C-alpha cells in the first residue's frame, strides 16, 4: 500500500477515533440520546467508507486472479470467497 494512501486511511481513522471519544463523553454527560444515536450512525458510515476503500483494490486483484486461473475448481472457490467478502462488507 502506498505511503500517501496509508496516511489518508490513518487520518480518517484518527478522526473516527476522536468522534468515538466524543460519543463516550456525550454518554457520560447524559447528552440527548437521539444526538448520540445520530453520531453513532455517522461513525458507522465513515467506517463503512474506509472499509469499502480498503476492500476495493483487494477485491479487484482477487477477481482478476480468479478469472485468469486455468483450474476451474480454483476459479470457483476464489469467486465464492469474493462473493462472501462482498456480502459481508455490504451488511
SVG drawing of the C-alpha trace seen along z (x, -y; Angstrom):
<svg xmlns="http://www.w3.org/2000/svg" viewBox="-34 -16 39 44">
<polyline fill="none" stroke="black" stroke-width="0.4" points="0.0,0.0 1.3,-3.4 2.5,-5.8 0.0,-8.6 -2.9,-6.1 -1.9,-4.8 -1.7,-8.3 -5.1,-9.1 -6.6,-6.0 -4.8,-6.8 -6.1,-10.4 -9.7,-9.2 -9.4,-6.6 -8.0,-9.1 -11.0,-11.4 -13.3,-8.5 -11.5,-7.6 -11.9,-11.2 -15.6,-11.0 -15.9,-7.9 -14.3,-9.6 -16.8,-12.5 -19.6,-9.9 -18.2,-8.4 -18.2,-11.9 -21.7,-12.5 -22.9,-9.4 -21.1,-10.4 -22.7,-13.8 -26.2,-12.4 -26.5,-14.0 -29.6,-13.7 -29.9,-10.0 -31.1,-11.0 -28.0,-13.1 -25.8,-10.2 -27.5,-7.7 -27.2,-10.2 -23.5,-10.5 -23.1,-6.7 -24.7,-6.4 -22.2,-8.9 -19.3,-6.9 -20.7,-3.7 -21.0,-5.4 -17.4,-6.7 -16.1,-3.3 -18.0,-1.8 -16.4,-4.2 -12.9,-3.3 -13.8,0.3 -15.0,0.0 -11.9,-1.9 -9.7,0.7 -11.5,3.6 -11.9,2.2 -8.3,2.8 -8.1,6.2 -11.3,7.4 -10.3,6.2 -6.9,8.0 -8.6,11.2 -11.2,11.1 -8.6,10.7 -6.6,13.7 -9.7,15.8 -10.7,15.1 -7.2,15.9 -6.9,19.2 -6.7,22.3 -8.2,24.6 -12.0,24.3 -12.4,25.5 -9.8,23.0 -11.6,20.2 -15.0,21.2 -13.5,21.3 -11.9,17.9 -15.1,16.4 -17.1,17.9 -14.7,16.3 -15.1,12.9 -18.9,13.2 -18.7,14.0 -16.5,10.9 -18.7,8.7 -21.9,9.9 -20.2,9.5 -19.0,6.0 -22.4,4.8 -24.1,5.7"/>
</svg>
